[in-house]
Amino acid sequence: MTSDLEAQLRAVSLRVTRPRLAVLATLRDHPHVDTDTVIELVRADLPSVSHQAVYDVLRALTDTGLIRRIQPAGATARYETRVRDNHHHVVCRGCGTIADVDCAVGHAPCLTASDDHGFVVEEAEVVYWGTCPDCVTKRSEGIS
């Protein structure tokens, strides 16, 4: 599995380093986590890695397209390794859990701009907001 991550880094002309491998592995195994969680998980394998090193790695991986930074309104930025497809997200208003949604279907919300103002539209971002099953269960059981 590490050789796949090494190949991904080399494909975008990034040097293979332990922090880069650790961040990629963390995001592969834990999609939609915030920076603090990435730091915590990476430090489980690399205790001496600095906050700044993780921030630098996240920026480099985002800039090269190996990871995607998402930030639903009112939420902290999260990161994922699922890139280069037009998937969307569903976000729980209760706990903030985020899950992938492969494709928006139906007529509303539409994914074709009624007036693109001459832009070449490359991607449509849709965020569905709701309540996850765990929060629904807690609510129905009267747990706060």
N, C-alpha and C positions, 0 to 999 in steps of 0.2 A: 504494500500500500504506500509506503514511503517513496518508492521509486516512481509511482504515479504523481505524487506531489512534487518530487524533484523535477520530473519531466514538465509539469505545468509551469514551474518557476523558470526553467530553462527556455521554454517555448516563448516566454515574454521577455527574455533577456535579463532575468533577475538572477543574481547569485543565489546559490542554495546555501541557506544558513539555518542553524537550529531554530532561532526565533521564527523565521518565515515558515519553516516546516511545522512548528508547533502551532502557530496561529492557523494555518490552513487545515491542519488535522482537527483542531478544536472546532472550527467553523463547519467542517464536513460532518463532525459528530454531533454538533450542537447548533443547528441553524437558528437564526433570529435572536442571537444573544447580543447584549450591549457590551460596550468596551470594558466596563468593570468586570463583567463575567468572563470575557475573553482573557483579561489579565489574570484573574483568579485561576481559571482552568489551565492556562499556559504555565503559570507558576507551579502548578502541581507536578509538571514534568521538568521545568526549568526554573528552579527557585530564585536564581539570581537575576532573571530578566527584569529590566526596569520598565516602569510605566511608559517612559518615552520611547523605548525600543518597540513596545507593542503598538503604540500610536503610530510610529514611523512605518512599521510593517503593515498595519491596516491601511494607511494612506497609500503605500506603494502597491499593495495588492488591489486596492480599489482603482488607483490610477491606471493600472495595467489591465483591468477588467477581469482579474481572477476571482474577485469577490464583488458583491454588490452591497452598497450602503442604502438602507431604507430608513425612513423616518416618518411614520404616520403622524398626523397632526396631534400635537400635545404629548407625544411619546419621545423617549430618548432614541437616538440612532441605534439601529441594529445592523448586523452584518449576516450575509449568507453567501454560500458558494454556488448557489444555483443562479447562473448567469446565462446570458445570450438566448433567453426565451422570453416571451411576453406573458409570464405568469403574474398573478396578482396575490393579494393577501387578505385574510380575514383576521380582525383584531378584536379581542375580548375587551369590552369596556370595563369589566370588573377587575381582572387580574393582569391584563396586558398581554396575554398569550397571543402569539401570532402563528398562523398556519398558512401554507401555500394553497392557492386556488389556481388550478391549471388554466382555466379559460372562462371568461365571462360569456354567458349565453343569453339568448332572448333579445328583446328590443330595448329594454331600459335596464341599466344604463347602457347607452350606445357607445361603441368604441370608435365610431367614425365621426370626426369633427364636422359639425354642421357648416362651419366656415373655418378653414385651416389658415386663412390669411396669407396664403402663398407658401406656408411652411411645408417642407417635406416631412410628414409625420412618420416617425420611426418606431414609436412605442406609445402605448396608452397605459397609464397607471391607474388601477382601480383598487380602492381599499374598502372592503366590506367591514362594517362595524356591527358588533352584536355581543352576545353573551355565550361563553364557551360552556360545554356540558358540565364541567366541574362547578362553575359558578351558578348555573341553573339549579343543580342539585343542592348546593349550599343554600341558595335562596329559598328553595322549596322546603328545606329542612329547618329554616330559620337561623342558619349559621351565618355570622357576619364575617 
